[in-house]
Amino acid sequence: MHTLGVPFLLFWLTWGHSCALGGKVNKHKPWIEASYHGVITENMDTVLLDPPLVALDKDAPVPYAGEICAFKINGDDAPFEAVVLNRTSGEGVLRASSPVDCESQKEYTFIIQAYDCGAGPSGANWKKSHKAVVHIQVDDVNEFSPIFRESLYKASITEGKIYDSILQVEAWDQDCSPQYSQICNYEIVTAGTPFAIDRNGNIRNTERLSYDKQQSYKIMVTAFDCGQKRAKEDVVVHIEVKPVCKPGWQGWNKRVDYEPGTGSKQLFPKMHLETCGGPLSGVKAMVELQTNHIGKGCDRETYSEKSLQKLCGAASGSTDLLPAPSPSTNWTAALLTDSGRDSDLIYRFDGRQAANVPDHVVPQNLTDQFTIATWMKHGPSPGLRAEKETLLCSSDKTEMNRHHYSLYVHNCRLVFLLRRDFTQLDTFRPAEFHWKLEQICDKEWHYYVINVEFPAVTLFVDGVTYEPYLVTDDWPIHASKIDTQLTVGACWQGGEVATPRFTQYFRGSLSGLTIRPGRIETQKVISCLQACKEGLDINSLESLAKDIKFHFNPAQSVLVVEGEDVDSINTAMTKVSYINSRQFPTPGLRRLHITTTVQCFGEDTCLSIPDIKAVVMVLPPSEPRITIAGSNRLVRPASDLRGALGVAPFKELHITSTVMKGDGFGGPRRPGVMEVMHNLDYCDVLVIGEELNPDRESLEIQHSALLGKHLDATNSTSGISIYGVDSMAHYEQALRQVRYRNWRPANLSERRFRLTCSELNGRYTSNEFNLEVSVLHHSAPVEHANHMAVQPQYMRPVHHPLMMHSLNSHMSGSAPPAATVVIVVCIAALVVIVVIGVYRIHATHQEGSREDEDEVKDAEEEWDNSALTITVNPMENIGAPQALGDEVRQEEHEEEEEEEEEELVGGVTSVESENSDEEEDDDEGREAAKERKQKGKLGWDSSSVTY
């Protein structure tokens, strides 16, 4: 018991001592700093505190009471925890209890307290320190790249300037710290560009840019934050270079292509006026179409003067004083010609050429009403005191030097002299009429018409009327027996000089000089004769603004547009068009010139608008190919040629015209042939070989065949000419009415003609269509001893559709394809045919003497049956005519009647001949048949049949 009692006694003493001192063991509270500052890097858990987290207790080294058991944080939202590292030393650590994100929260502030371990192991009677404030700053990590605020940047600059800043690009960073969230640098990634960028993102140009060199630039830009992290995606910057704002028209093309036949085409569909923002009170634009180099001042119809006058409805009876040289109009052969395009006949006078018009051409009596018209191009005359330049002059041919009438130019004045013959009153009368016009010496083509209604004289220039500014009087010319001479290009001086000569030569160009006695030309006809077929136009007039005013000159080559509003002017100018109404216009360039004046408020002019020069290119038209087709040979009996109407050589004529066209719109263009319809202006039928002999033959057309058409005709021993601007169909109808007669065809075997047609005065010509008219003569009958072996001279023609073949087939020795059919028919009726042949031979023999007498009088009725062969088998028993009796004679009589009916057609040699004059020559055929019947002759055509 004694050994166990001592330890137990010590335990109780110790425990009792402790219990006796229980309230006094943990006397002091732990102590910590009043505040702490800490730093933590985001996405990490360790906090660096300043000062370090240490708690002290004055109860140390007393166990439990002097030890630190815990640090507690007041604040549920603080993502931190404090951990005691050493209870005795009181050291602790602050760490994050969950991930800390600077972008979410940069700083944290909370309260921390330290707790001791209490009085014993149980922790009872613990004490806590005072409250200390902890301020934690979260350090940023450069985890984000810069991002540009815009996905695309655009800017525009004017050429020729240096800009400090064209535009500014801006990027941002999601990082929380200034170090990583700020953009410290920008950089242009695209190399070789004339641009630079500063650290603030301002882009500038490093050199002066040119709009002509490059109109736009595309550059790539990137950004860096202060941690040198590059932007994830670069940004695109578009910079447009604009030209220096220059007032003027924009959006127009220098060349506009015009395809013939397309009507009106807009010239400036996208054109607009740039005024650089200046306020305007009015705009006036003048568009001029310059066509002086085309033909006679513009694209006009280039038909002959006669055809044009017929087309425009001019009165007939005019005389062309400058026709194209020909055997019948040879007085212009020595003149210089300056033929323009489209076969436009122009005569050029250089002061040394002139022509005397033959007397039979000159109108002998001009009366008190007449018209002189001409195209003229004339420039200023050389020298200070220019001489008279005579276009047309009628003067004394010999002895004296009186000018009866003349038209001349003197010092850029046009003068018309008219001295009337003395009639009843010997008094002063108007004699010289003077006009002073700019057109006379502007070196451009103009159309001059002088209408004389004595004593009044009126001048038309390009369809505009001008009255003379000066009229002088003179005595009438006394009548004399001296002949007059009409001269073109000068004046004839036949008297008062040693040698008759030309004087007062003209220097310039003339075309279409005509004179028409007895009538004056109307304003409508004059306008038609000089009308341009091309000009300016405005589409959709109803869509123009009300304030727009416009007007054309008479030729529609100048258009003036005025308006107060720029937008209205722009709309009007987009509707300006070019039009050419010719089916086959003259190809080539037409120049366009636009002048513009702008008015500002309170000022006459404020902006200078540059002129525009452009061209219209008229593309070449598809050239037509005029084709004349028909039968090339016509065979007629002599009786048809002697008839009242003769024969119609061109009865089966056809005229067509084709052009080569490309088909396929939007796809590959393949050439093709397309038939077109257009006018013709003349067709000439020329006699090939010997000229016509008026004593025995004629080639003519009845005037009735031209009624209702714009056609006229002239004929001579060389042929016939039909002229006038009219359709191909009307020319076909007229040519089919041309008649050839020969009332003495005894010695005529054939007559050949050549037909050609033209469009636009020879610009497009047809093929040469040759036609041969052959005369079919009769041959005298020949007696044979053996009638069985005789070849019958006449054979009834068998009309069958299978016998239609070429007219030339009878020239060959072979039988036609229809011979088989004919042979079958002949075999079927062989006995009847032979009997009829024998009978008719007998009848012919009885009247032989009478036929011989007739044939001497009229050898033209001889028949040519050399190509006809009928072979009869002499071994076949054909019997005698007497054996047939009355029945055979009845059959013969019926056959003769049928034969006579067929002869009424005229006995032609081919199917073509049978149809050609069937209607017109019906009566004539009947008369010829009766005549042949009386003479006992038969009109058989067997030239192409062989038996």
MARZA-343981 format. One record per residue (C-alpha): y, z negated, x; residue in three letters. Coordinates in pm, whole numbers, plus 50000, padded with zeros to 5 digits. Example, Ala and Ser with C-alpha at 12.3 -4.5 7.8 and 13.67 -1.06 7.14 Angstrom:
495504922051230ALA 498944928651367SER 
***
This chain:
500005000050000MET 502304991950288HIS 501885026350450THR 502745044650122LEU 505635023150031GLY 507965030550321VAL 508505068650255PRO 508775062649892PHE 511325036049960LEU 513355060150175LEU 513265087049902PHE 514555063549645TRP 517215050949874LEU 518395086049941THR 518205096349578TRP 519865065549470GLY 522635070949722HIS 523105106049598SER 523155095349243CYS 525605068249329ALA 527905093949489LEU 527305122849233GLY 530815127949102GLY 532425127349437LYS 530245152449640VAL 531995186349519ASN 535575176649553LYS 537315210049628HIS 537625244549470LYS 536875275949670PRO 539845293849816TRP 540535331249844ILE 543545352749919GLU 546065357449646ALA 545745395649648SER 543635422749796TYR 544215459849857HIS 541255482249880GLY 540425518249932VAL 537355536849811ILE 536455573049866THR 535445590749548GLU 531795596349498ASN 531035566849737MET 530415529649656ASP 531925509949944THR 535395495449909VAL 537415487550217LEU 539505456250137LEU 542455443150318ASP 542125414250388PRO 538355412150380PRO 536775393950091LEU 536105358150224VAL 536095325750025ALA 536505291050187LEU 535615256650053ASP 536765223250200LYS 533585206850090ASP 531775223750372ALA 529465216150537PRO 528185197250234VAL 525325217350101PRO 525985234549778TYR 529425220649733ALA 530715237150046GLY 528895270149988GLU 530055301249796ILE 527575313649546CYS 529455342149365ALA 532545364249319PHE 533345373648961LYS 535575402248844ILE 537535398348528ASN 537715431448344GLY 534905449748177ASP 536315484648247ASP 536465480548624ALA 533555499548773PRO 533185474949060PHE 531105444949156GLU 531525417749425ALA 528505406049621VAL 528265374549842VAL 526965383550181LEU 526885347650335ASN 527065316050123ARG 527985293750411THR 530725316150557SER 531845327950218GLY 531875364550314GLU 531565389950040GLY 531825427249973VAL 533345448049691LEU 531525479349588ARG 531465504549304ALA 529005498149032SER 529225534748911SER 530615567349058PRO 534365567249103VAL 536275600249038ASP 539785603649166CYS 540555631348919GLU 539715607048639SER 541485576048779GLN 543235572449107LYS 543795534149110GLU 542195502748971TYR 543665467448937THR 541625437348836PHE 541185399048891ILE 538585383849117ILE 537555347149158GLN 535135329249395ALA 532575303249276TYR 530905275849489ASP 527315264949445CYS 528135232149269GLY 526775197849348ALA 523205207149396GLY 520505232849362PRO 521035235248994SER 524585246549046GLY 525955220048824ALA 529535209348865ASN 530535242549029TRP 534095250449093LYS 535975283749094LYS 538865295449295SER 542215306949172HIS 542635342349043LYS 543305368949302ALA 544615403549220VAL 542665432749362VAL 544325467449381HIS 541925495749459ILE 543045531049547GLN 540565559349514VAL 540685583749803ASP 540385621249708ASP 537775645449836VAL 538675683349859ASN 536035694649615GLU 538015721049415PHE 539295755849517SER 542735768949419PRO 542935788949094ILE 545685814049001PHE 547455807748678ARG 547355844948577GLU 544445868848604SER 546805898448666LEU 550365901048785TYR 552635931048715LYS 556085940248834ALA 558265971048869SER 560925979249122ILE 563396007449171THR 562906029949466GLU 565156027149768GLY 565875989649742LYS 564805959249949ILE 563985929549726TYR 563995892649833ASP 561435885549566SER 559745911049346ILE 557605885049166LEU 556015850949231GLN 552335843449205VAL 551215807649147GLU 547935789549205ALA 546915753249136TRP 544155729149244ASP 542265703249038GLN 542015678249320ASP 543945645749262CYS 545535639949595SER 548625657449720PRO 546755668150027GLN 544145687249839TYR 545895695149512SER 548885712649666GLN 548865749749765ILE 550035752150119CYS 549705789750179ASN 549395824250012TYR 548105855450177GLU 547985893050092ILE 544415904250141VAL 545055942150105THR 545855956850441ALA 548505982250517GLY 550795975550226THR 554595974450255PRO 554715939550104PHE 554775903150229ALA 554315869150061ILE 555685834950153ASP 554085800350113ARG 555635796949770ASN 553985828949641GLY 557065851349642ASN 556205887849708ILE 558785910749861ARG 558795946349996ASN 559115951150369THR 560465986750348GLU 562296009350107ARG 559856025449871LEU 559956061449745SER 558876071949399TYR 558006106749523ASP 555756092349794LYS 553876067149577GLN 554496056449221GLN 552446024149213SER 550695998949440TYR 547725976049384LYS 547415946049617ILE 545075915949632MET 546475880749693VAL 544655848049775THR 545765811449805ALA 544885781150025PHE 545305744249947ASP 546475719650208CYS 542885712850296GLY 542605750250382GLN 540205756350101LYS 540555792849983ARG 540845803749626ALA 537535811849470LYS 538835845149329GLU 541655866949455ASP 544255879549208VAL 545365915749147VAL 549055924449165VAL 550305958049027HIS 553705969449147ILE 555196000748988GLU 557836020549169VAL 560426035648939LYS 562746063349041PRO 566376056149069VAL 567776059448721CYS 569346093548715LYS 570776106048389PRO 568966137648284GLY 566146153648089TRP 562686140648162GLN 559166149848049GLY 559486187848064TRP 557406214148242ASN 558866240448469LYS 556506267048331ARG 555326273647978VAL 552586299547922ASP 552846320947608TYR 549826339647479GLU 550646370847272PRO 549976367846904GLY 550256329646889THR 553536329046699GLY 556046301746775SER 555306278447067LYS 557126246047150GLN 558816246647487LEU 559506209547545PHE 557136188747329PRO 557606156647536LYS 561116160547667MET 563676132347632HIS 567136124747767LEU 567486095348008GLU 570976080047986THR 570326048748199CYS 571326025847917GLY 574876038247879GLY 576266039147525PRO 576936074647408LEU 578986089147126SER 577676124747134GLY 575346149347308VAL 575566187247315LYS 572736208147462ALA 572726245947502MET 569386263847555VAL 569636299347689GLU 566756323947706LEU 567476348947983GLN 565716382147923THR 568126406448087ASN 565426419248322HIS 563056427748035ILE 563436463147903GLY 566916468847764LYS 568016432547765GLY 565036417347583CYS 561606425847449ASP 562276452847191ARG 560046478947035GLU 559646507347284THR 558876534947040TYR 560666568047075SER 564126570546926GLU 562876592446640LYS 560056568346558SER 562386538346564LEU 564886555046333GLN 562096563846094LYS 560796528146113LEU 564216512846046CYS 564956535945754GLY 567706555545926ALA 568896587445766ALA 567166618745891SER 568946646146078GLY 569786628446403SER 569666647546731THR 568246631047041ASP 570466641847329LEU 568366624347596LEU 564766631847501PRO 561826630147737ALA 561586661947946PRO 559226688147802SER 559036725947779PRO 561146725047462SER 563546697847588THR 563986707847950ASN 567686700347987TRP 566886664148089THR 564336674148355ALA 566886672748639ALA 568216638148546LEU 567136606648726LEU 564806585248520THR 564386547948563ASP 561456542248334SER 561116505648261GLY 558006488348150ARG 556246497647827ASP 557186534547871SER 560796527447785ASP 562656559347882LEU 565876552148072ILE 568166577348243TYR 570176565648543ARG 573416583048633PHE 574846577748982ASP 578016598748949GLY 576366631549050ARG 574076640748762GLN 574856655848423ALA 573156678448172ALA 574356705847940ASN 572776703347598VAL 571556737547472PRO 573606752947194ASP 570686754346952HIS 570306716546978VAL 573976707446929VAL 575046699246571PRO 577606725746482GLN 579526707546211ASN 580066670246248LEU 582116667745927THR 584296637445857ASP 581316614145875GLN 578966611346169PHE 577386585646398THR 576986583946775ILE 574586557446910ALA 573336548847257THR 572006521547482TRP 574246516247785MET 574236494448095LYS 577446496948295HIS 579216477548567GLY 582786476848700PRO 583966509848838SER 584826511149209PRO 588426514249318GLY 591696501049182LEU 592336530848959ARG 588916540648834ALA 588276575348699GLU 587046582648354LYS 583286580448321GLU 582036602948045THR 578916595647847LEU 579226624647603LEU 581686653247598CYS 582186684447387SER 584616707647562SER 585466744647584ASP 582746763947758LYS 585146789547909THR 588816799247942GLU 590376765947837MET 589756729147909ASN 590116712947570ARG 588026682347484HIS 586996683547120HIS 585266649847119TYR 584046626847394SER 582916591547462LEU 583896576847798TYR 584556544747988VAL 587846538848169HIS 588756506048340ASN 586106487048143CYS 587446500947819ARG 585386522147586LEU 587306552047451VAL 586276576547184PHE 588226608947166LEU 588146629946849LEU 590506659246810ARG 589996676146478ARG 590516713046425ASP 593716724146256PHE 593036728745887THR 595926726645644GLN 598516702445778LEU 599746705546132ASP 600476668446181THR 599596640146416PHE 596276624246350ARG 594336595646507PRO 592676609746818ALA 591826582147066GLU 590206548946980PHE 590146521747247HIS 588016490347272TRP 588286464147546LYS 585096443247559LEU 583366422247822GLU 580056438947743GLN 581226472447879ILE 581176460948243CYS 578776431248249ASP 575866451548396LYS 573716442948097GLU 572096464447829TRP 573956467547499HIS 573516489447195TYR 576656508747097TYR 577076526046762VAL 580236544946666ILE 580566551446294ASN 583166577846217VAL 584656579845869GLU 587726599145968PHE 590376586846012PRO 588606552946049ALA 586286546646344VAL 584176514846379THR 582296502846684LEU 579126481846667PHE 577966464146984VAL 574586447246949ASP 575086447146573GLY 578536430646584VAL 581526449746448THR 584606456146662TYR 587766473446551GLU 589766493346809PRO 592626474446968TYR 594516506947025LEU 594606539846833VAL 596676569046961THR 597556600446770ASP 597496636546885ASP 597916671646752TRP 594876688746603PRO 593186715946805ILE 593956750646681HIS 590986771746590ALA 589736796146850SER 586686817646917LYS 585896799247239ILE 582426783947239ASP 582036746947314THR 579666729747554GLN 578156695547485LEU 577456676147804THR 575746642847875VAL 576726622448181GLY 579946641548256ALA 582386666048100CYS 582156703648144TRP 585266720548274GLN 584806757448209GLY 588396769048216GLY 591556764948422GLU 589466762248739VAL 588156788148981ALA 584546777248935THR 583266759748620PRO 581926725848705ARG 581176690548585PHE 583836664048606THR 584346627348512GLN 580796617248604TYR 579256586448449PHE 577866557848660ARG 575366536348479GLY 572236538548266SER 571766554147924LEU 568896555347678SER 568436567947324GLY 571676587847299LEU 571756603346951THR 574256619946722ILE 573866622946345ARG 576306645246152PRO 577136640345788GLY 576326603345754ARG 577176569745904ILE 574676542845990GLU 574426511245783THR 574696476345924GLN 571066469545829LYS 569756499746019VAL 571926492046322ILE 570606456446333SER 567046469246306CYS 567466494746585LEU 568776469246836GLN 566836438646720ALA 565106417546983CYS 561496409146911LYS 561626377147116GLU 563916347247101GLY 564366310147046LEU 563356292146732ASP 563286257046583ILE 560156244146411ASN 560246220946109SER 563946222046034LEU 563436197745748GLU 562376170545991SER 565646170946186LEU 568106142546146ALA 571106148345922LYS 573576144346206ASP 572016172946404ILE 573956205446411LYS 572616237646561PHE 573446274446570HIS 572056306246729PHE 573746337046865ASN 572886369746686PRO 570106378346932ALA 568646343146909GLN 568756340547286SER 571176311047285VAL 570716279047085LEU 573266250947072VAL 572176216446947VAL 574686188446881GLU 574186152646768GLY 575526117346795GLU 572266098946847ASP 570136103547157VAL 566886098946965ASP 567896125846717SER 568746149547002ILE 565396142147166ASN 563566150246842THR 565496182646796ALA 564846194247153MET 561106188747120THR 561116214046834LYS 562796241947030VAL 560296270547051SER 559816305447190TYR 558576333546967ILE 557646369847035ASN 556736390246730SER 555476420946917ARG 551756426946895GLN 551806439247255PHE 554766421747422PRO 556036429447769THR 554326404748003PRO 556246385448267GLY 558736357448316LEU 561566347648085ARG 563986322748234ARG 565226292248045LEU 568506274848125HIS 569606242347957ILE 573096227948002THR 574036194047856THR 577306175647806THR 577486138747707VAL 580426120547552GLN 580996083047569CYS 583136061447348PHE 586796066747433GLY 586006091847707GLU 585606129047718ASP 582616128647954THR 580936098948113CYS 577596111248248LEU 576706142048444SER 573436156848318ILE 571796181148562PRO 570946215748429ASP 567346224948363ILE 565786257248484LYS 562356266448355ALA 560396298048278VAL 558306311547993VAL 555396331948124MET 554346357847867VAL 550736365147948LEU 549486401147947PRO 548166411447605PRO 544676424547558SER 545096461847599GLU 543736481847305PRO 541366510647355ARG 542186537347098ILE 539206559147016THR 539206591646819ILE 535796601846689ALA 534446628846466GLY 532686662146468SER 533506681946783ASN 532626715646636ARG 533396732046306LEU 531776765146205VAL 533316783645913ARG 532946818245763PRO 535856841345814ALA 536596840245444SER 537356802945464ASP 539886808345741LEU 541576835645536ARG 541836813145231GLY 545126800345101ALA 544526765845243LEU 542506775945548GLY 540206749245692VAL 540746712445775ALA 539536708346136PRO 539896670646136PHE 538386663545798LYS 535876638645941GLU 538266622146187LEU 538146584546250HIS 540566564146462ILE 539616529446579THR 540996505246833SER 539196477347018THR 540166450547265VAL 538166429447505MET 538226393247397LYS 536586361647524GLY 534646342947258ASP 533556307047253GLY 536156280247205PHE 535586249747418GLY 532626266047587GLY 532146292947847PRO 534196323847770ARG 532066354847736ARG 533666388947708PRO 533266407147380GLY 534656436947193VAL 536756431146885MET 538256457546660GLU 541986453946598VAL 544476470446371MET 547816481946500HIS 550316510046457ASN 550516543846622LEU 553716562546697ASP 552536598146744TYR 549486620746743CYS 549646655146906ASP 547326684146827VAL 547556708947113LEU 546146744047115VAL 543866749247413ILE 544056783947562GLY 546156810947405GLU 549056798547192GLU 549016804846820LEU 550026839746705ASN 552366834746407PRO 551506869746283ASP 547916860546206ARG 547346822846229GLU 549026789146167SER 548456751946220LEU 550416731045972GLU 550486701045745ILE 551886700145395GLN 554906677945343HIS 553126661445051SER 550576647145296ALA 553346626445457LEU 554836612345138LEU 554696574545115GLY 554276571045490LYS 556656564945780HIS 555606598245925LEU 557156631546003ASP 555826662746172ALA 556916692146382THR 554866722646472ASN 555086752146705SER 552826778246855THR 551576751347096SER 550346728446822GLY 551576702046583ILE 553006667346641SER 552916639546383ILE 555186610546471TYR 556496578146327GLY 555486541746346VAL 552686537646097ASP 549156524346063SER 546066540846203MET 544796545845849ALA 547886566045753HIS 547536586946068TYR 543896593445977GLU 544906604945630GLN 547626627545767ALA 545446643346037LEU 542726650945786ARG 545296671745596GLN 546136693845894VAL 545146729545804ARG 544286758846028TYR 544566793945882ARG 543746827646031ASN 544176856845798TRP 542926882146056ARG 539906865846218PRO 538136898446301ALA 538496894446674ASN 538406856446676LEU 535206839046771SER 536536803646826GLU 539716783546849ARG 539906750547042ARG 542226721146981PHE 542866688547161ARG 544036657146979LEU 545586626347141THR 547306596546982CYS 549666570547123SER 550976535747061GLU 554316523547199LEU 555526557447321ASN 552556563947547GLY 551976528747674ARG 548526529947517TYR 546916564047462THR 543666574547302SER 540866595447441ASN 541286633147438GLU 539406645447134PHE 538436681947169ASN 537486702546866LEU 536176738146850GLU 536536758846534VAL 534036787746532SER 534126818146305VAL 530926829946140LEU 530816868146122HIS 528436890745913HIS 526146916846071SER 525406951345921ALA 521896957345775PRO 519456978745974VAL 516847001845817GLU 513206998845924HIS 510397023245852ALA 507906995445804ASN 509246971445546HIS 506296948745607MET 507476941645963ALA 511136938645875VAL 512936905645928GLN 514876897345613PRO 518576895445693GLN 519386868445441TYR 517566836345370MET 518396810445111ARG 519376778045288PRO 517126748645211VAL 519286717745154HIS 517426686345252HIS 518596653345396PRO 516256657745691LEU 518286687645809MET 521326667145908MET 521726672446278HIS 524266681146543SER 526416711746500LEU 525366723146842ASN 521696725146746SER 521996761346634HIS 522806771046991MET 519356761447111SER 516326783647076GLY 514046756546938SER 513506749946570ALA 515186719446415PRO 513166688946315PRO 513226700045951ALA 511436732746026ALA 508116717845922THR 509406709245577VAL 510876743845538VAL 507606760545640ILE 505676740045385VAL 508086750545113VAL 507876786645220CYS 504066787245222ILE 504006772444873ALA 506096801244741ALA 505186827744998LEU 504266855144755VAL 507446851044550VAL 509646850244858ILE 508156882045008VAL 508476900644680VAL 512106890144646ILE 512806900345007GLY 511346934744964VAL 513286939744645TYR 516576929444797ARG 516006951545101ILE 515506980344865HIS 518676971444674ALA 520616968244996THR 519417002245113HIS 520707018344793GLN 524187004144846GLU 524187008945226GLY 526797036345226SER 529187015245022ARG 528696985345255GLU 529287006845561ASP 532627016845414GLU 533516980745336ASP 532456969045680GLU 534796994045843VAL 537636979845638LYS 536696944045692ASP 534596937845998ALA 535256900645963GLU 532506897145703GLU 529746905845946GLU 527036879545956TRP 525476864746260ASP 521866857246187ASN 520556861246536SER 519116826546524ALA 517216833646201LEU 513646845746234THR 511216851245944ILE 507766862946035THR 505546877645768VAL 501836884045820ASN 501456921845780PRO 497756918045699MET 498446897845389GLU 498356917245065ASN 501676910944908ILE 501526939044652GLY 504296961844533ALA 507296952544328PRO 506216976944059GLN 502976957944009ALA 504816927043903LEU 506456944343615GLY 509116928943401ASP 507956893443475GLU 508726897343846VAL 512126912243768ARG 512896882543550GLN 512016859243838GLU 514186879744071GLU 517086877443832HIS 516736839643814GLU 516516836944194GLU 519686857644229GLU 521546834643994GLU 520416804244190GLU 521426821244514GLU 524876829344378GLU 525356793244274GLU 524556781844625GLU 526946807544767GLU 529786791144576LEU 529716763444835VAL 530876788445094GLY 527796795645299GLY 528446770645575VAL 526146765145871THR 525746727645889SER 525736696545680VAL 529036686245830GLU 530616719145729SER 529206716445378GLU 530926683145320ASN 534186688645505SER 536086710545257ASP 533946705944951GLU 536696693244727GLU 539746712744843GLU 538036746344894ASP 535996746544575ASP 538176772044398ASP 538496793044709GLU 534716792744749GLY 534196805344398ARG 536626834144455GLU 534906843844778ALA 531506842344607ALA 532646865544332LYS 533976890144588GLU 530706889844779ARG 528776893944457LYS 530766925044371GLN 530056939644713LYS 526396931044694GLY 526616907844995LYS 524996873645028LEU 526566842745195GLY 523466828845368TRP 523466803645651ASP 520336806045856SER 521656800446203SER 519716768646257SER 516456777546080VAL 513526795646242THR 510426807946064TYR 
***
